[in-house]
Amino acid sequence: MKWGEIYRTRERVAERGLKPGFYVIVSRDFIAGHEDVSTVICAPVYGEVLGLRTEVVIGLDDGLPRESAIRCDFLTLLFKRRLAGFVGTLAMTKQQELRRALANALQLTP
């Protein structure tokens, strides 16, 4: 696992209305790729795009079935074993947008 990769959960997630969901890894690569660490921080992907500064719009080109939004306001800690389906890796431009969205969500920008 690496920062910026998209995964799908294999099981239903209570926080997602008991539906499987898509998530983007936002833990640093050392944590995401370390076998002894069982969890990663993820940004959930929602099917509705709200146009927030804390969102990144992704879609078919990124391996999703439709246009969706990575929502950085709702970061979550997930067990790696729940992220069973690798979908793809965000393009460099989307990774830059994700960094900006994370900075906005965490109020890291002046």
Residue pairs with C-beta under 8 A, 6 or more apart in sequence:
1 7
1 25
1 32
1 33
1 40
1 80
1 83
2 25
2 29
2 32
2 33
2 89
3 25
3 26
3 27
3 28
3 29
3 32
3 95
4 24
4 25
4 26
4 89
4 90
4 94
4 95
4 98
5 24
5 25
5 32
5 86
5 87
5 88
5 89
5 90
6 22
6 23
6 24
6 25
6 45
6 58
6 62
6 63
6 64
6 86
6 87
6 88
6 89
6 90
7 22
7 23
7 24
7 25
7 42
7 83
7 84
7 85
7 86
7 87
8 20
8 21
8 22
8 23
8 83
8 84
8 85
8 87
9 20
9 21
9 22
9 23
9 78
9 82
9 83
9 84
9 85
10 20
10 82
10 84
10 85
11 20
11 82
12 18
12 19
12 20
13 19
13 20
13 21
13 82
15 44
15 76
16 44
21 44
21 45
22 44
22 45
22 64
22 68
22 87
23 42
23 43
23 44
23 45
23 76
23 78
23 83
24 42
24 43
24 45
24 70
24 90
24 98
25 32
25 40
25 41
25 42
25 83
26 40
26 41
26 42
26 43
26 72
26 75
26 98
26 102
27 40
27 41
27 42
31 37
31 40
31 41
32 40
37 80
38 79
38 80
38 81
39 77
39 78
39 79
39 80
40 77
40 78
40 80
40 83
41 75
41 76
41 77
42 75
42 76
42 77
42 78
42 83
43 70
43 71
43 72
43 74
43 75
43 76
43 98
43 102
44 70
44 71
44 74
44 76
45 58
45 64
45 68
45 69
45 70
45 71
46 68
46 69
46 71
47 66
47 68
48 68
48 69
49 55
49 57
49 67
49 68
49 69
50 69
52 69
52 71
52 73
53 100
53 101
53 104
54 71
54 72
54 73
54 101
54 104
54 105
55 69
55 70
55 71
55 72
55 101
56 69
56 70
56 72
56 90
56 94
56 97
56 98
56 101
57 67
57 68
57 69
58 64
58 67
58 68
58 69
58 70
58 90
58 94
59 66
59 67
59 68
60 66
60 67
61 91
62 87
62 88
62 90
62 91
62 94
63 87
63 88
64 87
70 98
70 101
72 98
72 101
72 102
72 104
72 105
72 106
73 105
75 105
90 98
102 108
103 109
